[in-house]
Amino acid sequence: MIPAPTKWRYRLDSSGALRPFERAQMHFIGRAMVAKGWLAPADLPPADSLKVEVAGPARDVLFPPPAAAPDSLPI
């Protein structure tokens, strides 16, 4: 995500958490790694426990906070 955050933006929901279909994709890759012997089966967590969250300045770039309402409008 770091090199091209806007390319990956659609994979996150509006709160910055990973969407369910992306967790399933991560789990699919994990299962392929287990099948090839690159990952021990015990080290593969359940799909619903896989989490990625964008926080801090990166979150503000991808999901800018709503613009503040002006205190008073110019006349």
Secondary structure, 3 states (H helix, E strand, C coil): CCCCHHHHHHHECCCCEECHHHHHHHHHHHHHHHHCCCCCHHHCCCHHHCCCECCHHHHHHHCCCCCCCCCCCCC
